Amino acid sequence: MGWIPKIDPNAFSFCFVREPLSWYVSFWRFMESVSWRPSGDVRNPYHWHPWTVLNGLGSSDFNEFMSNVNRKRPGYVTELYGWYVHPGIRFVGKQENLQEDLIKVLSILYPGLEAKSIREIPALNESPIHIKKPIWDPALRRETFKLEYASYVRYGYPVDGADLR
């Protein structure tokens, strides 16, 4: 019998999500910076990574990458979030409000926390400046939005005015 982690079911657990279309842009820019180095092995649970299922879908052309994802892993970001956001999660923060949402979490865990100390931490792990933000093909963007629609609704991202035709 394998090792079974002992996790207190009453422990305060939290995670963060990001607006799905910006997640793809950020992921693509990061992967471009590492020359699409594979992440993990889909057949090896000891060398698995959440991005493993995207191995082989990369392209230096963002829209080709997104076409590959939509064809082979439609709704990937919604699926990814589902691995982490489950009924035991007590707080879901947003990357877009990272500092303030992290302050909320840490204030629960550490009453008396000095929020100023969190606000003074500089941004880390930002996409490399030399890799420009891609320009979405409008039809592909609409298709991807539809495939990720559940995440927009579930995590409170705006859907007003979305062209879902």
Stockholm file with secondary structure:
# STOCKHOLM 1.0

chainA/1-165         MGWIPKIDPNAFSFCFVREPLSWYVSFWRFMESVSWRPSGDVRNPYHWHPWTVLNGLGSSDFNEFMSNVNRKRPGYVTELYGWYVHPGIRFVGKQENLQEDLIKVLSILYPGLEAKSIREIPALNESPIHIKKPIWDPALRRETFKLEYASYVRYGYPVDGADLR
#=GR chainA/1-165 SS CCCCCCCCTTSCCEEEECCHHHHHHHHHHHHHHTTTCCCSCTTCTTSCCTTGGGTTCCCSSHHHHHHHHHHHSTTHHHHHHHHHCCTTCCEEEEGGGHHHHHHHHHHHHSTTCCHHHHHTSCCCSCCCTTSCCCCCCHHHHHHHHHHTHHHHHHTTCCCTTCCCC
#=GC SS_cons         CCCCCCCCTTSCCEEEECCHHHHHHHHHHHHHHTTTCCCSCTTCTTSCCTTGGGTTCCCSSHHHHHHHHHHHSTTHHHHHHHHHCCTTCCEEEEGGGHHHHHHHHHHHHSTTCCHHHHHTSCCCSCCCTTSCCCCCCHHHHHHHHHHTHHHHHHTTCCCTTCCCC
//
